[in-house]
C-alpha cells in the first residue's frame, strides 16, 4: 500500500487490530483552520490521518489539540465530526472560558483538557491553570491530561491529589529512561491510578528512550504499568510525530503494544474497553 504522510514504512502491522480499536493520542494540524488559511505543515489533516487508520486498522481516535491551533478548536471539532461518532477530543483552554463555550465543546465531543508543560517556555497554559479549570470541568465528566516530566509530576503530587476530576498522564509519565519505573513519579502515578483517580497513555516510545529503536527502555516502562494497572491504560500513536525529524514506522509502533501487553486479552483491554470507558465510546 502507499505511504502515510509523516510515517515511515508502508507495510501493515503484523498484529491485526481488533474491531473497535482506538488510537487515543494523535493530532490534526490543518492550515485551512489557521488565521490566514494558508501555510503551515502539509500532510497532517484529517484525510491524512484516515490513511493511517486504514493502514494500522484502528477505527476510533482521540484527537489532542495541536499547539499550532492554540485555543481555537475549529480544526479539532471538525476532525471529531468527520469520524462520525468514532472520535473524541482533548482541548486546550484558559480559565477565562465561559460556561456556554464549555457546553458547546462538550456537545462537539471534547472530553478533557490538556496541559502540556513539559517545556514551559513554549507552553500555551501554565501549571496554575490546572486546578481552576479542573473545578470547571468536573461536572461535565471531563478529565485533565497532563504532559509533565517525571520530576514535574513529583513536584506537583499534592496538587494532583486534590484535583476534583480524573487525570490522564501523557506519554507514560515521561519518566527518565535510565530510571524508568524506579523514578518516584512512577509510584505517584500508580497510586493515583489504583485509587481510581488516573489513567496512563502508553504512547511515545521515542519520547521515553535513550536507546532508540526497538525502544527497550521504553518497553521496560510500559511493561511496568501493564503489570500494575492494565485496566487503566490506553494506547496512542502520537501521529504525526511532530517532535521527530526522522518519522517512526507506525506499524512498528502498533506492533510494539503487543510486546508491552503480553497477551491478546490485555492488548484488547488497552485498545477497546479502556478507551471506551475513559472517552465514552458506545
N, C-alpha and C positions, 0 to 999 in steps of 0.2 A: 504494500500500500504506500501511498505518498506520505511524505513527512508532514509533521505538525510544526507550525512556527514556534520557535523558542523551545524546541525539544529535540534532542539528539536521537538518532536511530529512526527506523521505520517499522520494525517488527512489532507484533503484538506481544503482550506479556505471555510468559509460558504458563502462568496460572490464570485460568479464566475467572472473570469477575462474576460473582453470584448476582442473581436478579435483585434489583433494588440497591446495589452497591453505591455508596456515597463518597464523593471526594469532598471532604469537609473543610478544605482550605485551598482556595485559589483566588486569583484576582483578574478582574476585567479592566483593561485600560483602553478607552476608545476616544480618539481625538474628536469625534463627532460631538462629544459632550464637553469638550474643553471650551473655555470662554470665547475663543476665536473660531472654533470649529475646524481648525486646521493644525497641522503639525503634530508632534508627539510620536511615540513609538508605533510602529506598524506590527500587525500580526498578533495583537493581544485583545482583540474584540471578541464578543460572544460567539460569532461564527467560527473564529479560530479555536476557541475553547471546545466548541461542539465537535470539531475534528478530533481533539484529544479524547473526548468521551467515546467517540466511535473507535478509536484506537485501543484504549485500555479497558473499555467495557463498562464504565460507571454510567449511571443514569441520573443520579441525584447529585446536587452540588450545593456548596455553601460558599457564596462569593463574599470576599472580605474587601471592604472599601480600600481602594488604592490611594496611596499618598498623593499622587498626582491629581486626584479629583477632590482633594481637601475634604470639606464637609458638605459638598454638593453631591447628593445621592441620585441624581438623574440617571447616570450610567448604571449604577448598582440596581436600581429599581427596574430599569429596562431589561437588564440581564435576568433578573428573577422572573419577570413576566414572560420572557421568551422561552423559559423552560417549563411553563405551563403546569405549575404546581409541584415541580420536582426540584425547586431551588429555594434557598433561604439566603438572607444577607446579614452581614455584620457591619454596622455603620461606624462612623467617627463623628462625634458631636462635642460641642461645648456646653457648659451648664446653662447658657442663656437660651437654649432651645425651649420652645413653647410646648405646652401640653398638647395643643392641637396638632403640631408638627409631629410629635412623638406618636400620636394616634394614626396619623397619615402613614408614617413609616412602618408602623406595626401592620397596618392593613396591606401594605405593599410587600410584606414578607420579611422584614428585618426582625431579627430575634436577639440581637446583642450589640454591644458597643466595644470596639477595640481601642486599647491604649497601648500603642507601640512606643515604648520608652527605652528600648534597647540602646538607641543612640539619641540622647536627649537633644543634641544640637539641631537635628532636623525633624524633631517630633512635632506633630500638629497639636497634641494635647500635653498636659502636664500631670504629674502624679497627684497634685492636689485637686484635680478634677474628678478623680476616680470615685471617691465616696459621695460627693454631692450628686453625681449622675447615677450612681448605683441606687441611691434612695429614690430617684425619679423613675427609674425603670423597673424597680422591683415588682410593682403591682401589675406591670404588663407581662410578667413572666420571663423577661429578658435576662441575659447574663452579661458579665463583663469579661472580655477576652484580653488577656494580659501578655504582651510580648516584653518580657523582662529578662535580664540576665539572672543567673543563679544567685549572684551576690545581691542584686536588687531585690529578689524575692525574699531573701533572708532579712534584709533591711526593712522590708515592708510587711513582715509577718504579722505584726499587731494590727495593722490596717486591714490586711486580708481577713483576719479572724473576725472582724466586726462588720464586714460588708453584709448588707441585707439581701443580696441576690447571689445566685451561683457564679462561680469563677471558672473560666476555661483558660488553661495555661497553653500558650503558643509553643510550638516547636520544642516539645519535650522539656520545657523549662530552661532551655539554653544553659544547661549545666556545663561547666568546663570539661571538655572531652577527656582530659587526662585524669580527672577525678570521677566523672560520671556520677553514679548513684552514691558514691562516698561523700559527695558535696552536701553540706547541710540543707541546701534548698530541696533536695530530694525528699528528706524527711518532712519538711514543711508542706510540700505539695501532697505527699501521700497521706499525711494526717488530715488535711482538708478534704481529700477525696474520700477517705474512709468515713468521715463524718457526714458524707452526702452533700458536701458544700462545693465540690470542684470536679472538673474533668480535665483530661490532658489530650492534646493533639499530638499524635505520632506523625510528625511532618518535619521536613527539612533535615534529612540525614546529612546533607552537605553543609548545614549550619552547625552541626553537632559533631564535627570530626576534625581531628588534627592529622589524620592519616590519608584522607581521600578515599575514593572507591577501592574496595567494596564496603567501606564505612564500618569497619569492625568496632571502633569505639562508639559510634552511634548505635550500633546493634546492641552493645552491652547496656546502654542506657534504656533503649526501647524494651529489651527483654526484662529489665528490672521492673519497669512499670507493668508489663504483662504478668509477671509473677505476683505482683502485689494487688493490682486493681484492674483486671481485664474488663470488668463491667462498666468502666468509666473512661474508656479510651475511644477516640475516633481517629481516622486516618485522613491525611490530606496530601495532595501532590505538590502544592505551593507553586504550581504553574502560574505565570510564565517565567518563574525563576529570575526575577529582576535583579537579584544580587549577584548573579553568576555570569561571568564573561563567557565561559565555556558551559553551555547548557547541558544538564544531565539528560539521560535517556529515561523518559517517564515510564516506559515498560519495565525497565530495571528497578526503578523506584517502587513501582507497584508490586513486582515480584518480591522485593525486599520485605514487604509486610508479611508474607507467608513465612519467611525466616524468623521474623520477630514474633509472630503469633504462636508458632509452634504446632498448631493444629488447625484444621479447617473450621472446627467449631468456634474457636476463639477468633479466627480471621473473620468469619461471618458476623460474629458479635460486633466486632470493631467496624465492619463495613456497612452493616444493615441495622441491627437492633439498637446499638448505642446511639448513632446519629438520629435514628427515628425518634428516640426518646428525647434527646437533647434539643433537637430543632423542630420537633412537632410534625414530622412526615407521617402521612397516613397511607 
